[in-house]
């Protein structure tokens, strides 16, 4: 009987008269017995579950490719067309969403179109323990898709309670640690929670709060979760860092190289009393990321510099010219390079702060950035005085502002509580429970 009603609704939507539908149901019930149990069922009612607050909208990706959505249980699909029409489907198998000239098309896995000219499509599980899968990767909460900023692109968002979001962030950012290092995981959870809540609405005009990359915080969804990290999130639920009654900018990084940095020395941002240099060499020097070295051929270095400068300034005639020298000018109290002058036969190009890491890049020509700005350079020249190779010896990994993650692990191993870790790195901040 349920199959008949599903088929009847489907054919009625296509404009087939009711008498013909009854006849078709008898035939179709036999032929489509197995497939009909999987096909999405159209529902006129509007059903959209409320996400627990506070919630974040995380940008997972923007692409021009079709995206596959499924679940480990039944799930709901809510569609909003560009003319304001709404519809809801119940489904059990994979669906496809593809961008089409500023709108979206919803298809079944067999490529049958269900809806076209859509402004938004939302997917959410019907059971609490179910997950929505994006191209095989599971996520908590709701997946939402909309046309992207770029022509013909598709924007994919994850709408999720902040505590559930953090379970996919903490292990991705600090790693999967041991029980001995639980306090470091708790410190990471508080820092990441504070960062997340302080960034709500930062990309409101684009429809999301945070990106799932190092642009904000690395987020791997449910697949990246770890039981101990999830416990750390639960044990610190609602705890955040504040200064002067406001959420702090809780920056963190992998390894300070012995001392953290003033925020204004790294980025063009105002001074913060809680983001100042802190000596933590005794806590972070144990890691293999504490010291590093890198080298470039002249050709590779010129290529890296051209890519950076073309994206940040207008190069004269679009060319860097012949690289003559690299001049280091000024260091911060932590030993980080504040200004690098790139000298060529076409001029002098100053690069400041954290931009130095991106400008020099890696010697293998990859898109990776230099570990830190705490380094010394050795320039090797040939018999004509031309640069042949440049070598760097440095310390640390990351921008150096706020909490050093390796240092936090080192402190946890030495018996410090997460509250001590946080007040060590954010020296003028206080911890409160906001919910």
C-alpha positions in Angstrom: 0.0 0.0 0.0 2.9 2.3 0.8 4.5 1.6 -2.5 1.2 2.4 -4.3 0.9 5.7 -2.6 4.5 6.6 -3.5 4.0 5.8 -7.2 0.6 7.6 -7.2 2.2 10.8 -5.9 5.0 10.5 -8.3 2.8 10.1 -11.4 0.3 12.7 -10.1 3.1 15.3 -10.1 3.8 14.5 -13.7 0.2 15.4 -14.6 -1.2 11.8 -15.2 -4.9 11.5 -14.4 -5.9 9.5 -11.3 -7.6 6.7 -13.3 -4.5 6.0 -15.3 -2.5 6.2 -12.1 -4.4 3.3 -10.6 -3.7 1.1 -13.6 -0.1 2.1 -13.7 0.3 1.3 -10.0 -0.7 -2.3 -10.5 2.0 -2.7 -13.2 4.6 -0.6 -11.5 4.3 -2.2 -8.1 5.5 -5.5 -9.7 8.3 -4.0 -11.9 9.6 -1.4 -9.4 9.1 -3.3 -6.2 12.8 -3.1 -5.2 13.7 0.3 -6.7 10.7 2.1 -5.3 11.7 1.3 -1.8 14.9 3.4 -2.4 13.5 6.3 -4.4 13.1 9.6 -2.7 9.6 10.2 -1.5 8.2 13.7 -2.1 6.5 15.4 0.9 4.6 18.7 0.9 5.3 19.4 4.6 8.2 21.6 5.5 10.5 19.9 8.1 13.8 21.5 9.1 15.3 20.4 12.5 16.8 23.0 14.7 20.5 22.8 15.3 21.5 23.2 18.9 23.0 26.6 19.7 25.5 28.0 19.5 26.0 26.7 15.9 28.5 27.4 13.2 28.3 27.3 9.4 31.5 25.8 8.0 32.5 26.1 4.4 33.7 22.6 3.3 34.4 23.4 -0.3 33.5 25.4 -3.4 33.7 23.4 -6.6 32.3 23.2 -10.1 31.9 19.4 -9.8 28.8 17.5 -8.9 28.7 16.3 -5.2 27.4 13.0 -4.0 25.3 12.9 -0.7 24.2 9.8 1.2 23.7 8.6 4.7 24.1 5.5 6.9 20.3 5.8 7.5 17.3 7.5 6.0 17.6 11.3 5.5 15.6 14.3 4.5 16.2 16.7 1.7 14.8 20.2 1.7 14.8 22.2 -1.5 14.3 25.9 -2.0 13.9 27.1 -5.6 14.9 30.4 -7.0 11.3 31.5 -7.2 10.7 30.7 -3.5 9.0 27.3 -3.9 9.8 24.8 -1.1 9.7 21.0 -1.1 10.9 18.2 1.1 11.9 14.6 0.2 12.6 11.5 2.2 15.4 9.4 0.8 17.6 6.4 1.6 20.2 6.3 -1.1 22.8 8.5 -2.8 21.8 11.8 -4.4 23.7 14.1 -6.7 23.8 17.9 -6.6 25.3 19.7 -9.6 25.7 23.4 -10.3 23.9 24.8 -13.3 24.3 28.5 -14.4 23.8 30.1 -11.0 21.4 27.4 -9.7 21.5 23.8 -8.6 20.0 20.5 -9.9 19.1 17.6 -7.6 19.4 14.1 -9.1 19.0 10.6 -8.0 22.0 8.2 -8.3 20.4 6.9 -11.5 20.6 10.5 -12.9 16.9 11.1 -12.8 16.2 14.8 -12.1 14.1 15.5 -9.0 14.4 19.3 -8.9 16.0 22.0 -11.0 16.6 25.8 -10.7 17.3 25.5 -7.0 18.7 28.2 -4.7 19.5 25.9 -1.9 19.4 22.2 -1.0 19.8 20.9 2.6 20.4 17.3 3.8 19.9 16.1 7.3 19.6 12.7 9.0 16.3 11.4 10.4 18.0 9.6 13.3 20.2 11.1 16.0 23.0 8.6 15.5 23.0 8.9 11.7 25.5 10.9 9.6 25.3 12.6 6.3 28.1 11.6 3.9 29.6 14.0 1.4 31.4 12.0 -1.3 31.8 9.2 1.2 33.0 11.4 4.1 30.7 11.5 7.2 29.6 14.7 8.9 27.5 15.5 11.9 24.7 18.1 11.6 23.3 19.3 8.3 24.9 19.7 4.9 23.7 22.6 2.8 24.5 23.5 -0.8 24.1 26.8 -2.7 25.5 28.4 -5.8 29.0 29.6 -5.1 30.6 33.0 -5.7 32.4 31.8 -8.8 30.3 31.4 -11.9 29.0 27.8 -12.2 30.3 26.7 -8.8 28.7 24.9 -5.9 29.2 26.0 -2.3 29.0 23.2 0.3 28.4 24.1 4.0 28.1 22.1 7.2 25.7 23.5 9.8 26.6 22.1 13.1 26.5 22.6 16.9 29.9 24.1 17.9 30.6 21.3 20.4 30.1 18.7 17.7 32.2 20.8 15.3 35.1 20.9 17.8 35.2 17.1 17.8 36.3 17.2 14.2 38.7 20.1 14.8 40.7 19.2 17.9 42.4 16.0 16.7 42.9 17.5 13.2 44.7 20.5 14.8 46.8 19.0 17.6 46.8 15.3 16.6 45.6 12.2 18.3 47.3 12.1 21.7 47.7 9.8 24.6 45.8 9.9 27.9 49.0 11.4 29.5 48.4 14.4 27.2 44.7 14.9 27.9 45.3 18.3 29.4 46.8 19.5 26.1 43.7 18.3 24.3 41.5 20.2 26.8 43.5 23.3 26.2 43.2 22.9 22.5 39.4 22.4 22.8 39.0 25.7 24.8 41.3 27.6 22.4 39.4 26.2 19.3 36.0 26.9 20.9 37.0 30.5 21.7 38.3 31.0 18.2 35.1 29.5 16.6 32.7 31.7 18.7 34.8 34.8 18.1 34.5 34.3 14.4 30.7 33.9 14.1 29.5 36.0 11.2 32.9 36.9 9.9 31.9 35.8 6.4 28.2 36.5 6.7 27.9 38.0 3.3 29.2 34.7 1.9 26.8 32.6 4.0 29.2 31.0 6.4 31.3 31.6 9.5 34.4 29.5 9.2 36.5 27.6 6.6 37.5 24.0 7.1 41.2 24.7 6.3 44.2 26.5 7.9 42.5 29.7 6.8 40.5 29.2 10.1 40.8 25.8 11.7 41.3 22.4 10.0 38.1 20.4 10.2 37.7 16.8 9.1 34.2 16.0 10.0 33.1 12.8 11.8 35.8 10.7 10.1 38.5 12.7 11.8 37.1 12.3 15.4 39.1 10.6 18.2 37.5 9.3 21.4 40.0 11.0 23.7 39.8 14.3 21.9 36.0 14.1 22.0 36.2 13.5 25.7 38.3 16.7 26.1 35.7 18.6 24.2 32.9 17.2 26.5 34.9 17.9 29.7 35.4 21.6 28.8 32.0 22.2 27.3 31.2 25.8 27.0 34.5 27.0 28.4 36.1 30.0 26.6 38.8 32.6 27.1 37.9 36.3 27.5 39.7 39.6 28.1 38.0 42.8 29.1 34.6 41.0 28.8 35.1 39.9 25.2 36.2 36.6 23.6 39.8 36.7 22.8 41.4 36.0 19.4 42.7 32.6 20.4 45.4 32.0 17.8 47.5 28.9 18.1 50.3 27.3 16.1 52.4 24.1 16.0 55.8 25.0 17.5 57.0 28.4 18.7 60.7 27.6 18.3 61.3 28.6 21.9 59.2 31.8 22.2 55.9 33.0 21.0 55.3 36.4 19.2 53.5 39.7 19.4 50.4 39.5 17.1 51.2 42.9 15.6 54.6 41.7 14.5 53.2 38.9 12.5 50.0 40.5 10.9 48.7 44.0 10.4 46.5 43.7 13.5 46.1 45.8 16.7 48.1 44.9 19.8 46.5 42.5 22.2 47.6 42.2 25.9 47.1 38.4 25.8 49.1 37.8 22.6 52.6 38.7 23.7 55.9 36.8 23.7 56.1 33.9 26.1 59.2 31.8 26.7 58.4 28.1 26.3 61.6 26.5 25.0 61.6 24.1 27.9 58.2 22.8 26.8 58.6 22.6 23.0 62.3 21.9 22.3 61.7 18.1 22.5 59.9 18.0 19.2 61.5 17.3 15.8 59.7 20.4 14.5 61.7 22.6 16.9 64.6 23.0 14.4 64.6 22.8 10.6 66.6 23.6 7.5 65.7 24.4 3.9 67.5 25.2 0.7 66.7 26.7 -2.7 68.4 26.9 -6.1 68.3 30.4 -7.5 65.7 29.3 -10.1 63.4 27.8 -7.6 63.6 30.8 -5.3 62.9 33.2 -8.1 59.9 31.1 -9.1 58.5 31.1 -5.6 59.1 34.9 -5.2 57.4 35.7 -8.5 54.3 33.6 -7.6 54.0 35.5 -4.3 54.6 39.0 -5.6 52.3 38.6 -8.5 49.5 37.8 -6.1 50.3 40.6 -3.7 51.7 43.5 -5.8 52.1 44.5 -9.5 55.5 43.5 -10.7 57.1 45.9 -13.2 56.5 44.4 -16.6 55.3 41.4 -14.8 58.8 40.2 -14.1 60.9 39.9 -11.0 64.2 40.3 -12.8 67.6 38.8 -11.9 67.8 38.0 -8.1 70.8 39.8 -6.7 70.4 39.6 -2.9 68.2 38.8 0.0 68.6 41.3 2.8 67.3 40.6 6.3 66.3 43.8 8.1 65.1 43.7 11.7 64.1 41.0 14.1 61.4 40.8 16.8 62.2 40.0 20.4 61.5 36.3 19.7 64.1 36.3 16.9 61.6 36.3 14.0 62.5 38.1 10.9 60.3 41.2 10.5 61.4 42.5 7.1 63.0 40.7 4.1 64.2 42.9 1.2 64.3 41.1 -2.1 66.8 42.9 -4.3 66.8 42.4 -8.1 68.1 44.3 -11.1 64.5 45.7 -11.4 64.2 47.0 -7.9 63.8 46.3 -4.2 60.7 44.4 -3.0 60.0 44.5 0.8 58.2 41.6 2.3 57.0 41.7 5.9 55.9 39.5 8.7 54.2 36.2 8.0 54.3 37.0 4.3 58.0 36.0 4.3 57.1 32.4 4.8 54.8 32.4 1.8 57.2 34.3 -0.4 60.2 32.0 0.1 58.1 28.8 0.1 59.8 25.4 0.0 62.9 24.5 -2.0 61.1 21.6 -3.7 58.9 24.0 -5.6 55.7 22.9 -3.9 53.0 25.3 -2.8 54.0 24.7 0.9 55.2 27.6 2.9 58.3 28.0 5.1 57.9 26.6 8.6 58.5 29.9 10.3 60.2 33.3 10.1 62.7 32.5 12.8 65.7 31.6 10.6 69.1 32.7 9.3 70.1 32.7 5.6 73.3 31.7 4.0 73.7 32.8 0.4 76.2 30.8 -1.8 77.5 32.5 -4.9 79.5 31.3 -8.0 82.8 32.7 -9.2 81.0 35.6 -10.9 79.2 36.6 -7.7 75.8 35.4 -8.9 73.5 33.6 -6.5 73.8 29.8 -6.9 72.0 28.5 -3.8 70.3 29.9 -0.6 70.2 27.9 2.6 68.1 28.6 5.7 68.4 27.2 9.3 65.4 27.9 11.5 63.3 27.1 14.5 59.6 26.6 15.0 56.6 25.8 12.9 53.8 28.2 12.4 53.2 31.9 12.8 54.2 31.9 16.5 51.1 33.8 17.9 49.2 32.5 20.9 49.4 28.9 22.1 52.2 26.6 21.0 50.6 23.2 20.5 53.8 21.3 21.0 54.5 23.3 24.1 51.0 22.5 25.4 51.8 18.8 25.0 55.1 19.3 26.8 53.3 21.0 29.6 50.7 18.3 29.9 53.5 15.7 30.1 55.0 17.6 33.0 51.7 17.5 34.9 50.3 21.0 34.1 46.5 21.3 34.0 44.8 22.8 31.0 44.0 25.9 32.9 47.7 26.4 33.5 48.5 25.8 29.9 46.0 28.4 28.7 47.1 31.1 31.2 50.7 30.5 30.2 50.2 31.2 26.6 47.3 33.7 26.9 48.7 35.6 29.9 46.1 38.3 30.2 43.0 36.2 29.6 40.5 34.6 31.9 38.5 31.4 31.4 34.8 31.4 31.9 31.9 29.0 31.0 29.6 30.8 28.6 26.9 28.0 28.4 
